[in-house]
């Protein structure tokens, strides 16, 4: 009787790359300043301040994740590389109207639990997400509690034994 993921709203059109059709719509950058979010934050300056704070906290989270991977998996990290990758990801997300991209300790720990810590696994994951977008409606009936359980299984050890 708990909450479920819910239906993914349909989208008309998209971007066609050969036989692959991605449900994306490129936005006009000039129109981005006229969205309700700018008014919600009380103007563009407040929105920029909030976005800067988000980016700063996101960077601290990424450095924490990268430090864990470096310590426990001998995977070296570079703050310049992390900032560049997050910046490119956020630019891409903004171009298609998505939410800002951020690092997630729980997602990173799930990746590590499943053994997907290489550069190739990142590329495969990104391609899988893009190609499976049209079929994600099968997730709509997934209980949120099940998704929470997966996340908890990844982070519980770090919480119990910091």
C-alpha positions as CSV (number, residue, x, y, z in Angstrom):
1,X,0.0,0.0,0.0
2,X,3.1,2.3,-0.1
3,X,4.2,4.7,-2.8
4,X,5.3,3.6,-6.2
5,X,7.7,5.1,-8.7
6,X,4.8,6.2,-10.9
7,X,4.2,6.7,-14.6
8,X,6.9,8.4,-16.7
9,X,5.2,11.2,-18.7
10,X,5.1,10.6,-22.4
11,X,7.0,13.0,-24.7
12,X,6.3,14.0,-28.3
13,X,9.2,14.0,-30.7
14,X,12.8,13.8,-29.5
15,X,16.2,13.5,-31.0
16,X,16.9,10.8,-33.6
17,X,20.4,9.4,-33.9
18,X,20.3,6.8,-36.6
19,X,17.7,4.1,-35.5
20,X,17.9,5.3,-31.9
21,X,15.2,7.8,-30.8
22,X,16.0,9.6,-27.6
23,X,13.1,11.3,-25.8
24,X,14.9,14.7,-25.5
25,X,14.1,18.2,-26.5
26,X,16.9,20.8,-26.8
27,X,15.9,24.0,-25.1
28,X,16.6,27.6,-26.2
29,X,19.0,29.1,-23.7
30,X,17.2,32.5,-23.9
31,X,14.0,30.8,-22.7
32,X,15.6,29.3,-19.6
33,X,15.6,32.7,-17.9
34,X,11.8,32.9,-18.3
35,X,10.9,29.6,-16.4
36,X,8.9,29.7,-13.2
37,X,12.0,28.5,-11.2
38,X,13.6,32.0,-11.6
39,X,10.5,33.6,-10.1
40,X,10.3,31.0,-7.4
41,X,13.9,31.9,-6.2
42,X,13.1,35.6,-6.3
43,X,15.3,36.4,-9.3
44,X,18.3,35.3,-11.2
45,X,20.8,36.3,-8.6
46,X,19.1,34.2,-5.9
47,X,18.9,31.3,-8.3
48,X,22.6,31.6,-9.1
49,X,23.5,31.7,-5.4
50,X,21.4,28.6,-4.8
51,X,23.0,26.8,-7.8
52,X,26.5,27.8,-6.5
53,X,25.7,26.4,-3.1
54,X,24.4,23.2,-4.7
55,X,27.5,22.8,-6.8
56,X,29.8,23.3,-3.8
57,X,28.0,20.7,-1.7
58,X,27.9,18.4,-4.7
59,X,31.7,18.8,-5.1
60,X,32.3,18.0,-1.4
61,X,30.1,14.9,-1.8
62,X,32.1,13.8,-4.9
63,X,35.4,14.3,-3.2
64,X,34.2,12.1,-0.3
65,X,33.1,9.4,-2.7
66,X,36.3,9.6,-4.7
67,X,38.4,9.5,-1.4
68,X,36.5,6.3,-0.4
69,X,37.2,4.7,-3.8
70,X,40.9,5.7,-3.6
71,X,41.3,4.4,-0.1
72,X,39.4,1.1,-0.4
73,X,39.8,0.3,-4.2
74,X,43.1,2.1,-5.1
75,X,41.2,4.1,-7.8
76,X,43.0,7.5,-7.9
77,X,40.9,10.6,-8.4
78,X,41.5,14.1,-9.6
79,X,39.4,17.0,-8.4
80,X,39.9,18.7,-11.8
81,X,38.6,15.7,-13.6
82,X,35.6,15.4,-11.2
83,X,34.7,19.0,-11.6
84,X,35.0,18.8,-15.4
85,X,32.8,15.7,-15.6
86,X,30.1,17.1,-13.4
87,X,30.2,20.4,-15.3
88,X,29.8,18.7,-18.7
89,X,27.0,16.5,-17.2
90,X,25.2,19.5,-15.8
91,X,25.5,21.4,-19.1
92,X,24.0,18.4,-20.9
93,X,21.2,18.1,-18.4
94,X,20.4,21.8,-18.6
95,X,20.4,21.7,-22.4
96,X,17.5,19.1,-22.4
97,X,15.7,20.5,-19.3
98,X,16.8,17.9,-16.8
99,X,17.6,18.4,-13.2
100,X,21.3,19.1,-12.3
101,X,23.5,16.1,-12.2
102,X,25.1,15.2,-8.9
103,X,27.2,12.6,-7.2
104,X,25.5,10.2,-4.9
105,X,27.3,8.2,-2.2
106,X,24.6,5.5,-2.3
107,X,24.7,5.1,-6.1
108,X,28.5,5.0,-6.0
109,X,28.4,2.3,-3.3
110,X,25.9,0.3,-5.3
111,X,28.2,0.5,-8.3
112,X,31.1,-0.6,-6.2
113,X,29.0,-3.5,-4.7
114,X,28.2,-4.7,-8.1
115,X,31.9,-4.3,-9.3
116,X,31.2,-1.5,-11.8
117,X,34.0,0.9,-11.0
118,X,35.8,1.2,-14.3
119,X,35.6,3.9,-17.0
120,X,34.0,1.4,-19.3
121,X,31.3,0.7,-16.8
122,X,30.4,4.4,-16.7
123,X,30.1,4.5,-20.5
124,X,28.0,1.3,-20.6
125,X,25.7,2.6,-17.8
126,X,25.2,5.9,-19.7
127,X,24.4,4.1,-22.9
128,X,22.1,1.7,-21.2
129,X,20.1,4.5,-19.6
130,X,19.8,6.3,-22.9
131,X,18.7,3.2,-24.8
132,X,16.3,1.9,-22.1
133,X,14.5,5.2,-21.7
134,X,11.5,4.2,-23.9
135,X,11.1,1.0,-21.8
136,X,11.3,2.6,-18.3
137,X,7.5,2.4,-17.9
138,X,8.0,-1.1,-16.5
139,X,9.5,0.6,-13.4
140,X,6.4,2.6,-12.8
141,X,4.9,0.0,-10.5
142,X,8.1,-0.6,-8.5
143,X,7.5,0.1,-4.8
144,X,9.6,2.9,-3.5
145,X,10.4,0.7,-0.5
146,X,12.2,-1.8,-2.8
147,X,14.4,1.0,-4.2
148,X,15.0,2.2,-0.7
149,X,16.1,-1.3,0.4
150,X,18.6,-1.5,-2.4
151,X,20.1,1.8,-1.3
152,X,20.1,0.8,2.3
153,X,21.9,-2.4,1.5
154,X,24.7,-0.3,0.0
155,X,25.1,2.3,2.8
156,X,24.3,0.3,5.9
157,X,27.8,-0.9,6.5
158,X,29.2,2.6,6.3
159,X,26.5,3.8,8.7
160,X,27.0,1.0,11.2
161,X,30.8,1.1,11.0
162,X,31.9,4.6,10.0
